[in-house]
Amino acid sequence: MTISKHPIMVTVITEYLDEESRPEEGRYVFAYHITIKNQSVRSAKLLTRHWIIIDSNQERREVHGEGVVGKQPIILSGDHYEYTSAVVLDTPVGTMEGSYQFVDDCGVAFNALVKPFLLSTPNLVH
């Protein structure tokens, strides 16, 4: 779980997708389930996202895009937004981190940081 300087709390749960992965081909698929909670007194619109994805070979990819899963949700004060997405790695373990860019209902722009979280196949977790 990570918390930004602004009153947005981001919770991440990861899941290895065995049925979509092909380890023999170096393809490891992970879902990540995100909950974004707005703890502010103002509504906030999620504009863009930025992810940094690093596998265990230290191969780094960056993803920038509008919204999440094709949407730019407005999260009301005290409310939350949930979504699930996925990432493919070439290795059985890696990390993701990044940020969401928001604007509140007063026009103030801010970032909500997401600290690094682990992506790992179940047989590597102890």
Helices and strands as residue ranges (DSSP letters): E 2-3, E 8-16, G 18-20, G 23-25, E 28-38, E 44-55, E 60-66, E 74-75, E 80-89, E 93-104, E 109-120, G 122-124
